[in-house]
Amino acid sequence: MSTEGGLYIGLMSGTSMDGVDGVLVEFSATGRVKNLLAHHHQPFEPALRDALVALQAPGHDELHRAAMAANSLVRVYAAVVESLVQRARIDPQGVLCVCAHGQTVRHRPELGYTWQINNPALLAELTRMPVVADLRARDIAAGGQGAPLVPAFHQAVFSKQNRSRLIVNLGGICNVTLLHGTDHAVGYDIGPANVLLDLWVHQHLGEPFDRNGAWASIGEVDDELLDVLLAEPFFKLKPPKSTGRDLFHAQWLHDKLAAFGHLAPEDVQRTLVELTAVLIAEQAEGSNPPISEVVLCGGGTYNLTLREALQARLADLASAPRLKLSSELGIAAEHVEAMAFAWLGWCHLNDVPANLPEATGAVDERVLGSYTPD
């Protein structure tokens, strides 16, 4: 199935469950990003989002509900593909593949499985394009976590010789990639970012997310609650490690807040922001060689309160790394993850391993994904 450079579409719907991000990218024959031709974000309709959220926990008639939700999700995928093609004004037959992550509804690598609902055959029918999907399964079969998958892309596009960078993806879950300007890279999930922030603001204000961190900005950090949150055993696990809504969900937060009913909701929100800032700063602390730059990407990048909290935490470190946005390195924060999946599509068609065993814990490198022809 070997090919060369050309046009690829990457589709990503992540833990935040806010919608689908899609990019149309031109890659060189060596997998280098040559051009971003189009980007589109399509929010989920409330009914689809509710269906996806409900699938995060056991319930009645799950198999039927998952199949129906997958079909609905793929129709959103197809609409995003159509928008990308129209915006770029290209011949759709020139797209070599659509790489679609699917929507994670279970992630249990310790039990040997992860489940991203999807329907690649339907997507191929609707778009008349080849589809690459099921990107995590092969890594798990090889003993890995199946996640995170983006560190290999971070290494490909953000690594710079003799420069130590911590790439931070602020999605529903926060994952990091340590780049020391060599061929070696390490990446792993560190804990919650938007998943708990979005849940809490929706519960109290009815908003899907805290725009710019404005609500958190009027709250204050409660140090006792922060200590309780930081006591979560997952935070102390050594990498490789990955997580998701299987751990960080409404009940988890409810249990942690059991003794803090006196706190104002905005103080809880501000403390959740501080939790993410502390977890990120801990990854930069003590790195050898020292981290010189912390680079943010993902939707949480636009939470200004989180950025300010992180900046304050980094300033206290001995190396005082500089805080940057991925846009300063050439890729907008909201484009990075979808572009990573477009790149994973390129890797699949070119038989290039992309699982980065240092990140996932797999026994060796593997070519990821399954292929559905158009």
N, C-alpha and C positions, 0 to 999 in steps of 0.2 A: 504493500500500500504506500510505498515510499513516494514522496512528492517533493516539491521545493517550496519556495516562498509563494505568497499570494494572499488572498483575502480570506479572513476568518471572522466568525462571529462568536462572541462569548456572552453567555447569559448566566446571571447569578441572582438567586433569591436566597437570602441568608437568614440567620437566626432572628434578626429584627422583624422579619415577616412584614415589611412595609411595602414590598412590591418587587419588581424585576428591574435590574440594571442590565443594559445591553450595550455592547460596543462592536463596531465593525473596524477591524484592524488589518493593515497590510504588514506582513512579516517578510523579512528577507529569507533567502535560502538557508541561512544559518540560524533563523529564529530571532533575529534582531527586529525590534519594532521600527518599522520604516515610517508609518503614518497612521494616525487615528482618523478615520474617515467620518465616523458618526458615533454619537452616543445618545441613548434614550432611556429614560426612567418611566416606567408605568406603574402607578400605585395599584395595589390590590383593592378590589371592591370589598366592602365590609363582610359580605357573606363568605367570600373565599378566605379572607384572613381568619374569620371565626372558625371556619372548617379546618384550616391548617393548625390553628392554635389548639383546637379540640383534639386533634390527632396526636398531640404531644403526650397525652395521658391515655391509659386504657379506657375503653368505653364500648358501648353497644355497637355491633355491626361494623366494626373497624375496617374490615377488608373492603366492604362495599363503599364506605365513606372515603377510604383512601383512594380507591380507584376513581371515584367520581371527582375527588379533589385534584387528582393527578391530571385528569382530562381537562379540567377547568384551568389548571395551572399552565398546561401546554398551550391552550388557546391564548393565554396572555403572552407566553413566549412567542407564539407565531405572530401576534400583533406587534410585538417589539421588533421582531425580525423584519416585518414589512415596513415599519417606520424607519429602521436603519437603512434599508435599501433605498427607500424614497428620499431620505435626507441626503444620502451619498450620491444619488443619481447614478447608480451602477446597474449593470446587467446582473440579476440574481444568479444566473448560471455561472457567473465568475466566482461565486463564494465556494471555497473548497470544503468547508464544513461549518456546521453550527455546533458549538460545544456547550451543552446545557447541564448545569450542576444538579438540577432537581431540588426539591425542598426536603431538608432533613426533618424527619419526624421521630426517629429513634437513633441514638448513637451509643452503642454498647460494645466498644471494641474489646473490652475485657471478656465479653461473651462470644466474641468472634463475628460480630455483625454490625453493620450500620445500614440505615435505610433512608434513601432519598427517593421520595415518590416522584415519578416521572412517567412519561409515555413516549419514548423516542420514536417509535413507529408512527404514532399520530403526528408528532412534530415533523417528521420527514414527509408525511403525506401533505400536511398543511403548507409547508414551505417549499416542497420539492427540492430540498437540499439534503446532503448527507448529514447525519447527526452523530456526534460522539457524546456518550453519557456514561453513567455508572463508574465514576472516576475513583471512588474510594475502595471499592470491593477488592481489587487485586492487591492493594497494599495490605489490607487486613488479612487476606489469605496468606500473605507472606509474613505474617506475625506483627504487622504494624498497627498503628492506631487509625490509619485511614485519614488522618488529619494532624496538623493543618497541611493543606496542599499548596498554599501560596508561597511558602518560603523559597521553593526552587525558582519561582518567577522573581521574587525579590532579589535573589542572588543574581539572576540573569540581567536584571535591569538597574539595580541600585548599588551593586558591589563596585567599589573603587579601590584601586591598589593603594596600600598604606593608609587607608582610612577606615576607622572602626565606627560602624553605624548600627544602631538599633532601630529596625523598621517596626513600627507599631500599627497594626490594623485594628481600628476601633469600629468593629461591627457590633452585632448583638453580643458576641464574645470577643474578647481582646486576645489577639495572638501576636507574638513577636518573632522577629528573625534577627539573629546576631550575625553581622557581617564584619569580618576583620580584614577585608581586602585580599583574601586568599581564595583558594578553591574550596575551602571548608566553610560551611554555614550550618547553623543550628536554629531551629524554630519550634515553637510549641505554644499552646494556649496557656494563658495565665489566669483567666477568670472573667467575670462579667464586665461588660461595658454598657452598651445601650439596652440590653435585654431587661435589666432591672430598672433602669432609669425610665424606659418607655412604659413599663408595667405600672410603676408608681405614679407617674404623671397622668396616665390614662385613668387610673383608679380615682384620682382626686380632682383632676381638672377636665377629664373627658377628652384630652388632647392625645394624638398619636405619639407625640414626642415633645420634649422640652426644647423648643426652638432657641438655638444659640445658648442654651443653658440659662435662660432668663429666670425661670422659676427657682432653680437651684441657687442663683446668685443672691436671692434675698434670704436664704437660709444660712444657718451656721453649722459648722462641723461639731458633732457630739462625739467627744473622744472615747467615751465609754462604749457607745454603739459601734464606733469604728473598731475598737479592740475586739468586740464580739464578732463582728463580720470577719475580721482578719484571722480569727481562730479556726475558720473553715479548713479542714485537713487537706483539701485539694491544693491549697496554696503552698503547702510545704512539700508536696510530691516533687520528686526529681523528674526532669524530662527524660524520655519523651512522654508527653501527656496531652490530652485533649478533652474537651468538655462541651456542654451545650445546655439546652433546656431540660435535659434529663436530670441535671443537678440544680441549676440556677433557675428556679421557677417561683411562682407565687407562694407556694407553701414554704419553700426555703426562706424567703424573706419574712413571711408571717411568723415563722418560728424564731427567727433572729430578733424580731421586734417585740417578742412576748413581754419583755420587761420594760419596754420603752413607749408605752401607750401615752405617756405625758408629752412626748415630743411633737412639735408642730410638723405637719407633713413636709413643708419646705426644708426643715432641718434634716429630715430623713433623706430627702433628695440630695441635699448638699453633702451629706455624709457618704452616700453612695458614689457621688462624684469623687470624693476624696479617696474612697476605697480603690477605685480604678487608678487614680494618680499614684497612690502608694505602691500598688502592685507593679506598675510600669517602672517607677523609680528604682524599685528593688532589683529589677533585671539589669539596670545600668550600673548599679552600685557594685564595686568590687570586680568588674570585668577586667580581664587581662588579655590583651592590652586594654587600656581604659577606653570607654565609649566617648567619642568626640561629638557625635551627632545623634539625636533622637528624631526620627522622621515619622510623622503621622500621616496615615491614610485611612480611608473608610469614612462612613457617614458621621461618626462621632468626632471627627476632626473639627466640625463646625460648632461644637459645643464650647463656647468661649470660656465658660466657667471651668470646664475640665482642663482646657489648655492653660488657664491661669494657675490652677491648682498644681498641674504637672510642672509648670515652669518654676513655681516656688519650691517644689520638692527637688527638682534637678539642681537648682541653685545651691542647695545645701550639700550636694555631693562634692567630694574632693576634686573630681574631674570637671565638674560643672559643665556637662555637655550642652551643646547648643540645640535648641528646639527648632525643628524645621517642619514644613509641610512638604508632602511629596510633590506638589506643584513646583516647588523650587528645584526639584530634580527632573522636571520635565513631564510628569504625569499627574493630572488632577486627582485629588483624594478620592473622589467619587467614581473614578474610572479604573482604579488599580485592580480591584478584585475581579470585575468582569473581564478586564484585559488579561488577567492571569488565566482565566478559563479559556479565553480565545487561544492563548499560548499553549495551554494543555492540549487543546485540539490540534495545534500545529505539532506538538510533541507526539501525539498518537499517530498522526498520519505519516510522520517521519521516523517512527519506531525509536523515539528518543525516551529513555527512562526519565521520569519526572517526579518520583515520590520522595526523593531526598531522605534516605534511611536515617540520617542523623536527626531529622525532624520527627519522623513517624515511628521509628523503632523497628521497621521492617528488616528482615535478614539481609536484603540486598536491594539493588535498584530494580524497578519494574516499569514496563510501559503500562500506562494507566488507561482505563476506559474500554468501552465496547462501541462498535461501529454499526450504524444502520444506514444502508445506502439510500439514495434518493429514489 
